[in-house]
Amino acid sequence: MWALRQVAFQLERAGEPTYRVRAFRRAAEVVAGLPPGDLERRVANGTLTDLNGIGKATAGVITDAVQGREPAYLSKFRDQPVTGGQALRAKLKGDCHTHSDWSDGGSPIREMAEAARDLGHEWMVLTDHSPRLTVANGLSADRLRRQLEVVADLNTELAPFMVLTGIEVDILDDGSLDQDPDLLAQLDIVVASVHSKLRMAEPEMTKRMIKAVSNPNVDVLGHCTGRLVVGKGRPESTFNAKAVFEACRDSGTAVEINSRPERRDPPGRLLRLAVDVGCTFSIDSDAHAPGQLDWLGFGCERAEEHGIEPDRIINTQTAKTLLSNR
């Protein structure tokens, strides 16, 4: 049911706990499996909660929707503050960093793609994790090859919307990449990120990152400092940012403006430096759920604050132009 999925989307967008989101998505699956007429009968009889997977809150949303009312659960999202960056957000045609349930995302590829399409994207890049990140169920070469087949079939069904093939590949300790180079070369977009030994000494981290962003298979440097700014937080990795950004500029690797509210990476001073150095950028959601795809506005707001013009942002391009420039 649309209303249940919309509530789940808005909860994801608001960063609500995963268990609450899952309750609404699970309820939508239960409703989809009911025989014709059964939903309306249960609404009339007040027996929705007799169904496994339907609780009081989800039953309320279903009842409101069936009886033609806007669910109260949805109406409270109407007055959420709108982020800045809306003019730039309107120019974005896609998102270069998204995850599905093939790694540590919570939703199938199709659901992520359909949500991106419904937000007005022309394309999205699917960038599930690489094998070293076992905690995120990273993709082995064989699993990645199978995913490419799934994406090809899905693109036939969703055209003209496109799911571009990709990966968020780990930058290993020596700056090499955590996936078969020949396979990386076949992908549309490769995001390279540091996920381990974030406290490596500055000289070694600088060398590590420069080697990675200079790799011809890499298109985007993901969340460059690795910081987290909510909860207990996590400090920034230390590296020679000017040298790394110069390497990005010289190799044509975009610096990611990560839109996740808990990251806001790069921090402002490094974002200003990347602008001054002459880098290009990719404003990405790093979404792990459909509602998080709408976090791009946070990154757009930061880009506008630092005067980054649309022609320096790679995801203002059509898929055809993006791939031709790779």
C-alpha positions, 0 to 999 in steps of 0.5 A, spaced: 500 500 500 502 506 497 501 510 504 505 505 508 511 505 503 510 513 504 510 513 511 516 508 511 520 513 506 519 519 510 521 515 516 527 514 513 528 521 510 527 523 518 533 518 520 528 514 524 530 508 527 530 502 523 525 497 526 520 503 526 521 503 518 521 496 517 514 495 521 511 499 515 515 496 510 513 489 513 505 491 513 505 493 506 508 486 504 502 483 508 497 488 505 500 486 498 499 479 499 491 479 501 486 476 497 481 482 493 476 485 498 479 482 504 483 489 506 476 493 506 473 487 510 478 488 515 478 495 516 470 495 516 470 489 522 476 492 525 480 486 525 487 489 521 491 487 527 489 480 527 494 479 521 501 478 523 505 484 522 500 489 523 500 493 529 496 499 532 500 504 528 500 501 521 493 499 522 491 506 523 495 508 517 491 503 513 484 505 515 485 512 514 488 510 507 482 506 505 477 511 508 479 516 504 483 520 509 490 523 509 494 518 514 495 522 520 502 519 520 503 522 514 500 529 515 506 530 521 511 530 515 508 536 511 511 541 516 518 539 516 523 544 514 526 544 507 533 544 506 537 550 503 540 548 496 534 547 492 536 551 486 542 546 485 538 540 487 533 541 481 539 541 477 542 534 479 540 528 475 542 522 479 546 520 485 553 516 485 553 513 491 547 508 493 547 501 497 542 495 496 540 489 500 546 486 496 551 489 501 549 493 508 543 497 505 536 495 507 532 495 501 532 491 494 535 494 488 528 495 484 526 499 490 531 503 491 531 505 483 524 506 483 524 511 489 530 514 485 526 515 479 520 517 483 524 523 486 526 525 479 532 522 478 534 520 471 539 515 473 543 512 480 549 508 481 549 502 485 555 502 489 554 496 494 561 495 498 567 491 496 569 484 499 573 486 505 568 490 508 565 483 511 561 487 516 557 490 510 556 483 506 561 486 501 561 483 494 566 478 492 567 478 484 562 473 483 557 476 487 558 483 483 558 479 476 551 476 478 549 483 480 551 486 474 546 481 470 540 483 475 542 491 473 542 489 466 535 486 466 532 491 471 534 497 466 530 493 461 524 494 465 525 501 468 528 505 461 529 510 460 531 511 468 538 507 468 541 504 474 548 505 473 553 499 475 558 501 480 561 499 487 564 503 493 571 499 493 575 499 499 582 503 499 586 498 502 592 500 507 597 500 501 592 504 496 590 499 492 583 497 491 579 491 494 576 488 487 579 485 481 582 491 477 579 488 470 572 488 473 572 495 476 574 497 469 567 494 467 563 498 472 560 505 470 562 509 476 567 507 482 567 510 489 573 509 493 573 510 500 577 509 506 573 504 511 579 501 515 585 504 519 582 511 519 587 513 524 593 511 520 599 516 521 598 522 516 604 521 511 602 514 510 594 516 509 596 521 504 600 516 500 595 511 501 589 516 498 593 519 493 595 512 490 587 510 490 585 517 487 590 516 481 588 509 479 584 510 472 578 506 475 576 511 480 571 516 479 569 519 486 573 519 492 568 517 498 567 521 505 574 523 505 575 524 512 571 518 515 568 523 520 562 522 524 559 528 527 553 525 531 552 521 537 559 519 540 562 521 533 568 519 530 574 524 529 577 526 522 582 522 519 589 526 518 592 527 511 595 532 507 588 534 504 592 539 499 596 534 496 590 529 496 585 534 492 591 536 487 591 528 485 584 528 485 584 534 480 589 532 476 586 525 475 579 527 474 577 524 480 571 527 483 571 529 491 564 527 494 560 531 498 557 526 502 550 528 504 549 523 510 547 528 516 552 524 521 557 525 516 557 532 512 564 530 509 568 534 507 568 539 513 567 546 511 575 548 511 576 542 507 571 543 502 573 550 501 580 547 500 578 542 494 574 548 491 580 552 491 584 547 488 580 546 482 576 539 484 570 537 481 565 534 486 559 529 486 554 530 491 551 523 494 546 521 498 550 515 500 543 512 501 542 505 505 534 506 504 529 509 499 528 515 504 535 517 504 535 518 497 532 524 499 538 527 503 541 530 497 539 537 499 543 537 505 549 536 500 546 541 495 546 546 501 553 545 503 555 546 496 551 552 495 554 555 501 561 554 498 559 557 491 560 550 487 557 551 480 553 546 477 558 545 472 563 542 477 558 537 480 558 531 476 551 528 477 548 534 474 550 531 467 546 526 464 548 519 464 550 519 457 555 525 458 557 522 465 559 516 462 563 519 456 567 523 460 569 517 464 
